[in-house]
Amino acid sequence: MKILVTDRKGEEHQVDATAGEPLMFALRAQDLVDATCSGSCSCATCHLYIDAEWLGKLAPASEDEEELIEFLQFGSENSRLSCQLTVSDDMDGMKVTVAPEEGF
């Protein structure tokens, strides 16, 4: 799968992601997110903004993910954590933007 990622500097990247794995793996491999908690949904250092046309195509966020995003300074309605998004064929070409660092 190809995921189109805009980093925190506004630069665009095309990232190869593997179906069945968390999107965080592909983004972390390219140093686009920190993913400090390694996918346990506890740090939000893999926070993304999902392009509006793709947001409705994703599985809904879990209660844990929603709670974490709710407390983020830069959280928004199109926020998701890449550790909680399992890559699927439906994501090919998806556009995301890495959210600003929260500073914790």
Secondary structure, DSSP 8 states (H G I E B T S, - for coil): -EEEEE-TTS-EEEEE--TTSBHHHHHHHTTS---TTTTSSSS-TTEEEE-HHHHTTS----HHHHHHHHT-TT--TTEEEGGG-B--GGGTT-EEEE------
